[in-house]
Amino acid sequence: MNIAIVGAGGAVGREILEILEGGALPVDNLRLFGSARSAGSVMKFKGSDITVEELTRQSDFSGVDYALVSAGASVSRDFADVITAHGTIMIDNSSAFRMDKDVPLVVPEINGSDALEAPRRIIANPNCTTIQMVVALQPIHAISPIRRVHVATYQAASGAGAQAMEELRRQYADIAEGRPAHVERFAHQLAYNIIPHIDVFGDNDYTREEMKMFHETRKIMHSDEISVSATCVRVPVMRAHSEAIWVECERPVSVAEAREAFESAQGVVLMDIPAENVYPMPLEISGKNPVYVGRLRADLAGDGLTFWCVGDQLRKGAALNAVQIVDWLIKH
C-alpha cells in the first residue's frame, strides 16, 4: 500500500500523518508533498525521516495507490491530472470537485459505495460542517426521511487552517499585553468575539459555507427533498466545531426513537445526561474521532427534533474522513 499526502505541512496534512502513524491503514510506503516553501523539510513517520517533495507538474505519482490531498482548491484543480495520471486515486479535501456530477462526495458511514464510481479517479471529501451534520442526521433519516433542517454552526479557528489557529492565539496574547489584536485570517477580531460570517456572501445573502451545507447534504444523502437552512458562525475556540440542529421528517420521530438510533449509529456517540450536565463540548471533543450528540429533545416549535452535536473539524471533519474513504475502498 503506497500512500501520498499532498499538503503534508498543513493542519489537515499533519492530522492525516498522525492518523496513519496510529495504524489506520496498512502503509508500506509514504510520500509527502508540499509547496516550494515546505519542500526539503523532514517529517517523522513510524521512526523514519521522510523528506517533503515539492509538488510540480513533473511530480511522478506512479506506484502511488491513494493520494490524500489537502492543499486548497486551486492546487487540487491545477494538479489533479498530475496526481491521477498513472492510476492513483485522489481523495480531495478541497471544494474543487465536490459538486461535479462525475466526482463522488463521500462520507463512508452514509454513502461509501459511491466511492466505487469515480471515473476521474477523484473522490471528494465534503465540507467539515456537512460531514459532521450528515453523520448525525443519518440515523434519524433511516427512521423517516428528513425533509427540513435548520442548523446554526459554532465553528472553531481550526476550520480556517493552522495560520488561523495561530492568529487566535496571537490575538489573545496581544490583548493581554495591551497591544491591538492583529487581524488577517478572519473578517474581524475573533478573540473575545463571535463572527457570523464564514466564506464569502452570495446573491441570496447566504455565505458559500452555508450553501455548501445545503447542496452537499443533498448529494451525500441522495435526496433532493431535503432543505437545509444554515447560519455559519466562527467562534473563539481552537478546534472542534459545534452545531445546533433542528430537523423535521416525513413523519414525527420521537425522542425515544432518535435516542435508540443514535446509540447504535456508526460514528456517533450519544453524550446526553442533562440532569448531570453531560453534553458534548469542544474542549472535551478535540482530538477525538466520532461525532458526539447531546441535548436531544422535541422541538417546541413544530413536530421535529432538536439536538446539539460536536466533532473535531481536523479529524472527522477532514483528515479522518479521507482516511476512512481509503479504508472503505480497501475493504470493499
VOBA-1610 file (N, C-alpha, C; in pm, whole numbers, padded with zeros to 5 digits, always signed):
BEGIN
Met+00085-00120+00000Met+00000+00000+00000Met+00087+00124+00000Asn+00083+00198-00109Asn+00163+00319-00123Asn+00072+00441-00116Ile+00101+00529-00021Ile+00016+00645+00008Ile+00098+00772-00010Ala+00033+00877-00061Ala+00094+01010-00065Ala+00003+01108+00008Ile+00063+01202+00077Ile-00009+01313+00138Ile+00036+01439+00067Val-00058+01510+00006Val-00028+01636-00060Val-00079+01749+00029Gly+00010+01840+00065Gly-00022+01940+00166Gly+00015+01889+00303Ala+00124+01815+00309Ala+00163+01746+00432Ala+00194+01840+00547Gly+00236+01962+00517Gly+00274+02055+00623Gly+00160+02134+00682Gly+00041+02125+00622Gly-00074+02199+00673Gly-00140+02129+00790Ala-00240+02195+00848Ala-00306+02140+00966Ala-00370+02005+00938Val-00440+01993+00824Val-00506+01866+00790Val-00402+01762+00751Gly-00301+01802+00675Gly-00197+01708+00636Gly-00126+01647+00755Arg-00096+01729+00854Arg-00032+01678+00975Arg-00125+01584+01051Glu-00255+01615+01047Glu-00351+01528+01115Glu-00361+01393+01044Ile-00358+01395+00912Ile-00357+01269+00836Ile-00235+01186+00875Leu-00119+01251+00882Leu+00004+01181+00918Leu-00008+01116+01055Glu-00067+01188+01151Glu-00085+01134+01285Glu-00179+01014+01285Ile-00287+01022+01205Ile-00382+00911+01198Ile-00316+00788+01136Leu-00237+00808+01032Leu-00166+00696+00969Leu-00060+00639+01063Glu+00002+00726+01142Glu+00100+00681+01241Glu+00036+00584+01339Gly-00090+00605+01368Gly-00163+00518+01460Gly-00206+00386+01400Gly-00176+00363+01272Gly-00205+00234+01211Gly-00341+00224+01145Ala-00401+00337+01107Ala-00534+00334+01046Ala-00536+00264+00911Leu-00423+00264+00841Leu-00412+00198+00711Leu-00281+00119+00706Pro-00277+00012+00627Pro-00153-00066+00614Pro-00058-00001+00515Val+00015+00100+00561Val+00103+00179+00473Val+00240+00113+00462Asp+00278+00077+00339Asp+00411+00021+00315Asp+00511+00131+00277Asn+00461+00230+00204Asn+00548+00338+00161Asn+00469+00468+00163Leu+00527+00573+00221Leu+00460+00701+00233Leu+00544+00810+00169Arg+00480+00891+00084Arg+00547+01006+00025Arg+00472+01132+00067Leu+00547+01238+00089Leu+00489+01364+00134Leu+00520+01472+00031Phe+00417+01552-00002Phe+00433+01661-00098Phe+00387+01792-00035Gly+00450+01900-00079Gly+00412+02032-00030Gly+00453+02139-00128Ser+00442+02262-00086Ser+00480+02377-00169Ser+00632+02390-00173Ala+00677+02483-00256Ala+00822+02509-00264Ala+00876+02551-00129Arg+00793+02619-00050Arg+00836+02667+00081Arg+00861+02552+00179Ser+00778+02448+00172Ser+00794+02337+00266Ser+00879+02224+00210Ala+00906+02225+00080Ala+00989+02120+00020Ala+01127+02116+00085Gly+01173+01996+00110Gly+01303+01977+00173Gly+01296+01962+00323Ser+01184+01999+00384Ser+01169+01978+00528Ser+01149+01830+00554Val+01175+01789+00676Val+01171+01648+00712Val+01063+01624+00817Met+00982+01521+00793Met+00877+01484+00887Met+00897+01338+00928Lys+00858+01305+01050Lys+00875+01171+01104Lys+00752+01085+01076Phe+00776+00958+01040Phe+00667+00862+01027Phe+00718+00724+01066Lys+00661+00670+01173Lys+00699+00538+01224Lys+00850+00525+01242Gly+00911+00629+01298Gly+01052+00625+01329Gly+01145+00661+01215Ser+01090+00686+01096Ser+01173+00719+00981Ser+01156+00866+00943Asp+01260+00922+00885Asp+01254+01058+00834Asp+01208+01055+00690Ile+01108+01137+00658Ile+01059+01149+00521Ile+01074+01294+00478Thr+01140+01315+00367Thr+01161+01449+00315Thr+01041+01491+00229Val+00992+01610+00253Val+00879+01661+00177Val+00925+01699+00036Glu+00855+01647-00064Glu+00886+01677-00203Glu+00802+01796-00249Glu+00857+01877-00339Glu+00780+01987-00395Glu+00684+01931-00501Leu+00558+01973-00492Leu+00458+01934-00592Leu+00476+02022-00716Thr+00510+01960-00828Thr+00528+02032-00954Thr+00458+01955-01065Arg+00456+02012-01183Arg+00397+01944-01299Arg+00480+01821-01337Gln+00601+01812-01288Gln+00686+01696-01319Gln+00680+01589-01210Ser+00604+01612-01106Ser+00595+01512-00998Ser+00539+01381-01052Asp+00600+01272-01010Asp+00563+01140-01060Asp+00491+01061-00950Phe+00363+01035-00971Phe+00283+00961-00874Phe+00265+00815-00913Ser+00341+00768-01010Ser+00328+00628-01050Ser+00364+00539-00931Gly+00284+00437-00909Gly+00304+00347-00795Gly+00231+00391-00670Val+00178+00512-00668Val+00102+00559-00552Val-00042+00511-00567Asp-00092+00438-00468Asp-00228+00387-00474Asp-00331+00496-00445Tyr-00308+00570-00336Tyr-00401+00674-00294Tyr-00323+00800-00257Ala-00372+00914-00304Ala-00314+01043-00265Ala-00419+01119-00185Leu-00386+01151-00062Leu-00474+01227+00026Leu-00434+01373+00014Val-00520+01452-00048Val-00482+01587-00092Val-00555+01692-00009Ser-00478+01778+00055Ser-00535+01886+00135Ser-00445+02009+00123Ala-00449+02068+00003Ala-00362+02182-00025Ala-00438+02300-00083Gly-00571+02296-00076Gly-00652+02405-00127Gly-00709+02376-00265Ala-00820+02442-00297Ala-00893+02413-00421Ala-00810+02443-00545Ser-00735+02551-00546Ser-00658+02586-00666Ser-00550+02482-00694Val-00483+02433-00590Val-00382+02328-00608Val-00447+02200-00659Ser-00561+02165-00602Ser-00631+02044-00645Ser-00669+02052-00792Arg-00724+02165-00834Arg-00762+02180-00975Arg-00640+02177-01066Asp-00531+02243-01026Asp-00414+02254-01112Asp-00336+02123-01124Phe-00343+02038-01021Phe-00257+01919-01020Phe-00333+01787-01020Ala-00466+01790-01034Ala-00542+01665-01034Ala-00495+01572-01146Asp-00467+01627-01264Asp-00424+01542-01375Asp-00288+01480-01348Val-00200+01556-01283Val-00067+01502-01249Val-00080+01389-01148Ile-00165+01409-01047Ile-00179+01312-00939Ile-00244+01182-00987Thr-00342+01193-01076Thr-00418+01074-01118Thr-00367+01011-01248Ala-00264+01068-01307Ala-00219+01027-01441Ala-00186+00879-01452His-00132+00821-01347His-00086+00681-01352His-00177+00587-01274Gly-00300+00628-01248Gly-00396+00539-01181Gly-00416+00566-01034Thr-00346+00663-00979Thr-00364+00698-00839Thr-00505+00749-00814Ile-00568+00705-00704Ile-00696+00757-00661Ile-00670+00878-00573Met-00731+00989-00609Met-00711+01116-00537Met-00830+01138-00443Ile-00802+01144-00313Ile-00904+01179-00214Ile-00883+01326-00182Asp-00973+01410-00230Asp-00950+01554-00226Asp-01031+01621-00116Asn-00962+01696-00032Asn-01026+01760+00083Asn-01071+01903+00054Ser-01054+01951-00068Ser-01092+02088-00101Ser-01234+02092-00159Ser-01277+02213-00193Ser-01409+02231-00254Ser-01406+02220-00405Ala-01290+02188-00463Ala-01271+02198-00608Ala-01369+02113-00688Phe-01396+01991-00643Phe-01473+01897-00726Phe-01600+01845-00658Arg-01634+01896-00542Arg-01740+01836-00462Arg-01874+01824-00534Met-01909+01924-00611Met-02040+01922-00675Met-02035+01877-00821Asp-01918+01832-00869Asp-01909+01776-01004Asp-01986+01645-01010Lys-02066+01626-01112Lys-02151+01507-01121Lys-02070+01378-01131Asp-01951+01385-01189Asp-01871+01264-01207Asp-01766+01247-01097Val-01783+01318-00985Val-01695+01302-00869Val-01781+01268-00748Pro-01764+01149-00690Pro-01844+01115-00571Pro-01802+01198-00450Leu-01901+01234-00370Leu-01882+01310-00247Leu-01917+01217-00133Val-01819+01176-00053Val-01836+01055+00029Val-01815+01078+00178Val-01909+01027+00255Val-01894+01005+00399Val-01920+00856+00418Pro-01818+00776+00450Pro-01832+00630+00445Pro-01949+00573+00523Glu-01984+00632+00637Glu-02096+00580+00715Glu-02229+00591+00642Ile-02233+00677+00541Ile-02360+00706+00474Ile-02363+00654+00331Asn-02263+00687+00252Asn-02266+00654+00109Asn-02132+00603+00059Gly-02071+00515+00137Gly-01940+00463+00099Gly-01936+00404-00040Ser-02045+00339-00082Ser-02047+00273-00213Ser-02035+00373-00328Asp-02066+00499-00305Asp-02048+00599-00410Asp-01902+00608-00454Ala-01810+00575-00362Ala-01667+00585-00393Ala-01625+00487-00502Leu-01706+00384-00527Leu-01672+00285-00629Leu-01693+00339-00770Glu-01768+00449-00783Glu-01795+00509-00914Glu-01720+00642-00922Ala-01592+00634-00955Ala-01508+00754-00963Ala-01433+00753-01096Pro-01502+00787-01207Pro-01441+00775-01340Pro-01318+00862-01360Arg-01308+00972-01285Arg-01191+01060-01297Arg-01083+01025-01196Arg-01106+00918-01119Arg-01016+00874-01012Arg-01002+00983-00905Ile-01109+01063-00888Ile-01114+01166-00785Ile-01236+01139-00697Ile-01214+01138-00566Ile-01322+01126-00468Ile-01312+01248-00378Ala-01424+01316-00360Ala-01422+01439-00282Ala-01460+01414-00137Asn-01388+01482-00049Asn-01420+01488+00094Asn-01515+01606+00114Pro-01629+01589+00178Pro-01720+01703+00195Pro-01663+01810+00288Asn-01735+01922+00294Asn-01700+02028+00388Asn-01713+01976+00531Cys-01630+02028+00620Cys-01626+01977+00758Cys-01762+01987+00828Thr-01831+02100+00813Thr-01960+02115+00881Thr-02064+02020+00825Thr-02057+01993+00694Thr-02151+01899+00633Thr-02126+01757+00683Ile-02000+01715+00686Ile-01968+01580+00733Ile-02027+01556+00872Gln-01997+01648+00961Gln-02042+01633+01099Gln-02194+01625+01106Met-02262+01710+01031Met-02407+01712+01037Met-02470+01587+00979Val-02424+01542+00861Val-02489+01427+00800Val-02465+01299+00877Val-02351+01287+00943Val-02328+01169+01029Val-02433+01164+01139Ala-02470+01282+01193Ala-02572+01288+01297Ala-02712+01275+01239Leu-02736+01322+01117Leu-02869+01315+01057Leu-02906+01175+01010Gln-02807+01099+00963Gln-02836+00970+00900Gln-02918+00875+00988Pro-02889+00862+01118Pro-02970+00770+01200Pro-03118+00810+01204Ile-03146+00940+01202Ile-03285+00986+01202Ile-03346+00966+01063His-03270+00995+00960His-03316+00979+00822His-03355+00835+00794Ala-03287+00740+00858Ala-03318+00598+00839Ala-03452+00560+00901Ile-03498+00637+00999Ile-03629+00612+01062Ile-03740+00669+00976Ser-03724+00793+00935Ser-03821+00861+00848Ser-03746+00964+00767Pro-03767+00970+00635Pro-03691+01063+00551Pro-03700+01207+00600Ile-03583+01269+00610Ile-03576+01409+00655Ile-03620+01500+00542Arg-03698+01601+00578Arg-03744+01699+00480Arg-03687+01837+00504Arg-03660+01873+00628Arg-03618+02010+00657Arg-03517+02009+00771Val-03410+02087+00753Val-03307+02101+00856Val-03275+02249+00872His-03275+02295+00996His-03221+02425+01030His-03098+02401+01118Val-02990+02470+01089Val-02867+02447+01165Val-02794+02579+01186Ala-02744+02597+01307Ala-02654+02706+01340Ala-02522+02643+01382Thr-02415+02683+01316Thr-02285+02624+01348Thr-02204+02718+01437Tyr-02114+02659+01513Tyr-02022+02733+01602Tyr-01883+02679+01569Gln-01818+02739+01470Gln-01701+02680+01408Gln-01570+02733+01466Ala-01482+02641+01497Ala-01354+02673+01559Ala-01257+02735+01459Ala-01152+02795+01512Ala-01050+02855+01427Ala-00982+02753+01338Ser-00977+02628+01380Ser-00912+02523+01302Ser-00972+02509+01163Gly-01100+02547+01147Gly-01163+02538+01016Gly-01101+02628+00913Ala-01028+02729+00957Ala-00961+02822+00864Ala-00812+02791+00851Gly-00767+02680+00911Gly-00629+02638+00893Gly-00536+02669+01008Ala-00414+02620+00995Ala-00314+02633+01101Ala-00280+02778+01130Gln-00271+02862+01025Gln-00237+03002+01046Gln-00348+03075+01120Ala-00473+03034+01097Ala-00585+03096+01168Ala-00582+03059+01316Met-00546+02936+01346Met-00533+02896+01485Met-00425+02978+01555Glu-00315+02999+01485Glu-00206+03078+01542Glu-00249+03224+01559Glu-00329+03275+01465Glu-00376+03413+01477Glu-00463+03429+01602Leu-00548+03332+01632Leu-00631+03341+01751Leu-00545+03342+01877Arg-00444+03256+01882Arg-00351+03256+01997Arg-00284+03393+02011Arg-00240+03446+01898Arg-00167+03572+01899Arg-00259+03688+01940Gln-00384+03684+01898Gln-00478+03789+01936Gln-00498+03793+02087Tyr-00515+03676+02149Tyr-00530+03673+02295Tyr-00404+03727+02364Ala-00287+03690+02311Ala-00162+03738+02370Ala-00148+03888+02354Asp-00183+03938+02234Asp-00174+04082+02210Asp-00264+04160+02305Ile-00387+04114+02318Ile-00483+04184+02404Ile-00438+04181+02549Ala-00386+04067+02594Ala-00341+04053+02732Ala-00226+04148+02764Glu-00147+04180+02662Glu-00031+04267+02683Glu-00056+04410+02638Gly-00185+04441+02610Gly-00222+04578+02579Gly-00196+04623+02438Arg-00171+04528+02347Arg-00148+04563+02206Arg-00275+04541+02126Pro-00292+04612+02014Pro-00406+04587+01926Pro-00398+04446+01869Ala-00513+04380+01857Ala-00516+04245+01802Ala-00495+04249+01652His-00402+04167+01603His-00374+04161+01460His-00481+04078+01392Val-00542+04130+01285Val-00648+04061+01211Val-00603+04039+01067Glu-00599+03914+01026Glu-00560+03882+00888Glu-00643+03770+00830Arg-00662+03662+00905Arg-00730+03543+00853Arg-00882+03550+00866Phe-00933+03638+00948Phe-01077+03649+00970Phe-01126+03788+00930Ala-01257+03801+00915Ala-01314+03931+00876Ala-01301+04034+00987His-01297+03987+01111His-01286+04074+01228His-01201+04004+01333Gln-01172+04074+01441Gln-01105+04012+01555Gln-01190+03896+01606Leu-01128+03779+01624Leu-01202+03662+01673Leu-01192+03649+01825Ala-01079+03685+01881Ala-01062+03674+02027Ala-01169+03756+02099Tyr-01233+03698+02198Tyr-01340+03762+02276Tyr-01456+03806+02186Asn-01477+03735+02077Asn-01579+03778+01981Asn-01641+03657+01912Ile-01751+03680+01842Ile-01817+03580+01758Ile-01845+03647+01624Ile-01812+03579+01514Ile-01826+03638+01380Ile-01928+03557+01300Pro-02047+03613+01270Pro-02149+03539+01196Pro-02124+03544+01045His-02005+03502+01005His-01963+03518+00866His-01847+03424+00840Ile-01870+03321+00758Ile-01764+03230+00716Ile-01773+03215+00565Asp-01663+03244+00494Asp-01656+03244+00349Asp-01726+03369+00293Val-01746+03373+00164Val-01798+03494+00100Val-01950+03488+00090Phe-02013+03605+00086Phe-02158+03613+00072Phe-02199+03597-00074Gly-02313+03528-00093Gly-02369+03513-00227Gly-02482+03611-00251Asp-02545+03599-00368Asp-02652+03690-00406Asp-02773+03679-00313Asn-02792+03562-00250Asn-02906+03542-00160Asn-02873+03578-00015Asp-02754+03635+00008Asp-02705+03677+00140Asp-02670+03560+00231Tyr-02675+03438+00179Tyr-02614+03325+00249Tyr-02467+03319+00208Thr-02382+03273+00297Thr-02242+03259+00261Thr-02220+03129+00185Arg-02105+03121+00119Arg-02073+02999+00046Arg-02065+02879+00140Glu-02016+02900+00262Glu-02011+02792+00362Glu-02151+02740+00391Glu-02247+02830+00403Glu-02385+02791+00432Glu-02448+02717+00315Met-02418+02761+00194Met-02473+02694+00076Met-02408+02558+00052Lys-02283+02542+00095Lys-02221+02409+00087Lys-02303+02308+00166Met-02350+02348+00284Met-02428+02256+00367Met-02559+02219+00299Phe-02618+02312+00226Phe-02741+02285+00152Phe-02716+02183+00041His-02621+02214-00047His-02601+02131-00166His-02534+01998-00133Glu-02433+02000-00048Glu-02359+01877-00019Glu-02446+01775+00054Thr-02531+01821+00144Thr-02619+01728+00216Thr-02706+01652+00119Arg-02764+01720+00022Arg-02849+01655-00078Arg-02772+01550-00158Lys-02650+01585-00196Lys-02572+01491-00277Lys-02532+01368-00197Ile-02485+01387-00076Ile-02440+01274+00006Ile-02555+01182+00042Met-02670+01242+00078Met-02783+01162+00126Met-02878+01123+00013His-02839+01153-00111His-02916+01114-00229His-03061+01159-00220Ser-03081+01283-00183Ser-03219+01331-00168Ser-03228+01480-00202Asp-03304+01510-00307Asp-03332+01650-00339Asp-03451+01703-00260Glu-03507+01619-00173Glu-03621+01659-00091Glu-03578+01727+00039Ile-03451+01717+00073Ile-03403+01776+00198Ile-03366+01922+00174Ser-03422+02011+00256Ser-03386+02152+00252Ser-03305+02184+00377Val-03195+02255+00359Val-03108+02290+00471Val-03090+02441+00475Ser-03124+02502+00586Ser-03101+02645+00607Ser-02999+02661+00719Ala-02884+02717+00685Ala-02772+02722+00779Ala-02730+02866+00808Thr-02686+02888+00929Thr-02615+03010+00967Thr-02482+02966+01025Cys-02373+03000+00958Cys-02240+02954+00999Cys-02165+03065+01072Val-02117+03033+01190Val-02060+03132+01282Val-01922+03088+01327Arg-01826+03179+01324Arg-01691+03150+01376Arg-01685+03191+01522Val-01637+03100+01607Val-01627+03127+01750Val-01482+03112+01795Pro-01444+03176+01906Pro-01304+03173+01951Pro-01268+03044+02025Val-01283+02934+01954Val-01247+02801+02002Val-01136+02751+01911Met-01038+02680+01966Met-00922+02642+01885Met-00956+02534+01784Arg-01022+02426+01828Arg-01061+02321+01735Arg-01182+02246+01788Ala-01254+02182+01695Ala-01380+02110+01715Ala-01498+02204+01694His-01577+02172+01593His-01696+02250+01559His-01816+02200+01637Ser-01909+02291+01665Ser-02035+02257+01730Ser-02149+02301+01638Glu-02262+02229+01647Glu-02378+02262+01565Glu-02505+02242+01645Ala-02597+02338+01638Ala-02732+02324+01692Ala-02823+02293+01574Ile-02892+02180+01580Ile-02966+02129+01464Ile-03112+02108+01499Trp-03200+02155+01410Trp-03343+02129+01417Trp-03381+02049+01293Val-03455+01940+01309Val-03484+01852+01196Val-03631+01812+01195Glu-03690+01811+01076Glu-03828+01764+01057Glu-03828+01653+00953Cys-03904+01548+00979Cys-03909+01431+00892Cys-04048+01417+00828Glu-04062+01318+00741Glu-04192+01291+00678Glu-04298+01263+00783Arg-04261+01189+00884Arg-04350+01166+00998Arg-04276+01205+01124Pro-04345+01245+01228Pro-04276+01280+01353Pro-04195+01162+01408Val-04073+01189+01446Val-03986+01089+01509Val-03976+01123+01657Ser-04002+01026+01742Ser-04000+01053+01886Ser-03857+01063+01937Val-03843+01126+02052Val-03712+01136+02116Val-03658+00997+02146Ala-03745+00907+02191Ala-03702+00771+02224Ala-03648+00699+02100Glu-03716+00715+01987Glu-03668+00653+01863Glu-03533+00709+01823Ala-03521+00841+01831Ala-03395+00905+01792Ala-03282+00863+01885Arg-03311+00856+02014Arg-03209+00818+02110Arg-03157+00677+02080Glu-03248+00586+02054Glu-03208+00449+02023Glu-03125+00444+01895Ala-03164+00526+01796Ala-03091+00528+01669Ala-02950+00584+01688Phe-02937+00690+01765Phe-02804+00748+01791Phe-02715+00648+01865Glu-02772+00577+01959Glu-02693+00483+02040Glu-02634+00370+01957Ser-02699+00335+01846Ser-02650+00224+01765Ser-02582+00269+01635Ala-02576+00400+01612Ala-02525+00451+01485Ala-02373+00444+01477Gln-02323+00411+01360Gln-02179+00409+01335Gln-02125+00551+01334Gly-02017+00574+01408Gly-01952+00704+01408Gly-02014+00808+01497Val-02117+00770+01573Val-02188+00863+01661Val-02175+00815+01806Val-02154+00909+01897Val-02156+00880+02040Val-02262+00969+02104Leu-02360+00908+02169Leu-02463+00986+02240Leu-02409+01023+02377Met-02406+01152+02404Met-02350+01206+02529Met-02455+01302+02584Asp-02554+01247+02654Asp-02675+01325+02679Asp-02739+01287+02813Ile-02689+01349+02921Ile-02749+01331+03054Ile-02766+01472+03113Pro-02875+01542+03074Pro-02891+01682+03116Pro-02887+01701+03267Ala-02945+01608+03343Ala-02951+01624+03488Ala-02813+01626+03552Glu-02714+01571+03481Glu-02578+01568+03533Glu-02485+01661+03455Asn-02543+01751+03376Asn-02465+01847+03294Asn-02372+01775+03197Val-02419+01663+03144Val-02339+01586+03049Val-02390+01613+02908Tyr-02305+01673+02826Tyr-02333+01703+02686Tyr-02199+01731+02620Pro-02189+01717+02490Pro-02057+01737+02425Pro-02017+01883+02418Met-01889+01908+02441Met-01831+02040+02430Met-01697+02030+02357Pro-01661+02132+02278Pro-01538+02123+02200Pro-01412+02103+02283Leu-01410+02156+02403Leu-01292+02139+02488Leu-01262+01992+02513Glu-01367+01912+02526Glu-01350+01769+02556Glu-01343+01682+02430Ile-01397+01732+02320Ile-01407+01651+02199Ile-01284+01667+02109Ser-01206+01773+02128Ser-01088+01795+02044Ser-00996+01673+02045Gly-00957+01630+01926Gly-00868+01516+01913Gly-00937+01382+01908Lys-01070+01380+01918Lys-01144+01254+01915Lys-01208+01232+01779Asn-01236+01106+01747Asn-01281+01072+01612Asn-01431+01080+01588Pro-01518+01038+01682Pro-01661+01033+01650Pro-01726+01172+01647Val-01852+01173+01604Val-01940+01288+01619Val-02023+01264+01745Tyr-02021+01359+01835Tyr-02089+01345+01964Tyr-02221+01422+01961Val-02327+01359+02011Val-02460+01418+02009Val-02514+01429+02150Gly-02577+01543+02180Gly-02641+01563+02311Gly-02755+01662+02300Arg-02813+01699+02415Arg-02924+01794+02420Arg-03040+01753+02330Leu-03063+01622+02315Leu-03171+01571+02230Leu-03306+01597+02296Arg-03399+01659+02220Arg-03530+01689+02275Arg-03628+01719+02162Ala-03757+01721+02196Ala-03860+01755+02100Ala-03857+01905+02072Asp-03880+01942+01947Asp-03883+02082+01908Asp-04016+02142+01949Leu-04014+02241+02034Leu-04138+02302+02084Leu-04208+02384+01976Ala-04138+02415+01867Ala-04198+02498+01762Ala-04254+02417+01646Gly-04254+02284+01658Gly-04305+02201+01549Gly-04308+02056+01588Asp-04312+01968+01486Asp-04320+01824+01511Asp-04184+01756+01498Gly-04077+01833+01501Gly-03947+01776+01480Gly-03867+01755+01607Leu-03737+01739+01587Leu-03642+01719+01695Leu-03536+01827+01689Thr-03472+01851+01802Thr-03356+01939+01803Thr-03247+01874+01888Phe-03123+01894+01848Phe-03011+01837+01923Phe-02885+01917+01895Trp-02784+01888+01971Trp-02654+01956+01967Trp-02551+01851+01928Cys-02458+01885+01840Cys-02352+01788+01810Cys-02218+01859+01798Val-02113+01787+01833Val-01976+01840+01832Val-01884+01737+01766Gly-01797+01784+01681Gly-01699+01697+01617Gly-01570+01772+01592Asp-01460+01702+01594Asp-01331+01764+01568Asp-01317+01789+01418Gln-01307+01915+01382Gln-01301+01954+01241Gln-01179+01895+01170Leu-01067+01883+01240Leu-00947+01830+01177Leu-00948+01678+01170Arg-01033+01616+01250Arg-01044+01469+01250Arg-01156+01426+01155Lys-01276+01400+01211Lys-01385+01353+01125Lys-01421+01456+01020Gly-01404+01583+01049Gly-01438+01687+00953Gly-01342+01699+00837Ala-01231+01628+00841Ala-01133+01642+00733Ala-01045+01518+00721Ala-00939+01509+00801Ala-00837+01406+00784Ala-00892+01265+00802Leu-00966+01243+00909Leu-01015+01108+00936Leu-01110+01060+00828Asn-01200+01146+00782Asn-01295+01104+00679Asn-01221+01061+00552Ala-01115+01134+00516Ala-01036+01097+00398Ala-00972+00960+00416Val-00914+00936+00533Val-00853+00805+00560Val-00959+00696+00561Gln-01076+00725+00616Gln-01185+00626+00619Gln-01235+00591+00480Ile-01230+00687+00386Ile-01267+00656+00248Ile-01173+00552+00190Val-01042+00570+00213Val-00944+00472+00166Val-00969+00337+00232Asp-00992+00336+00362Asp-01018+00212+00435Asp-01142+00142+00379Trp-01248+00219+00349Trp-01369+00159+00292Trp-01339+00093+00158Leu-01262+00162+00075Leu-01229+00107-00057Leu-01146-00021-00045Ile-01053-00023+00049Ile-00971-00143+00069Ile-01060-00262+00107Lys-01155-00237+00196Lys-01240-00344+00247Lys-01346-00389+00147His-01378-00304+00052His-01484-00337-00042His-01434-00355-00185
//
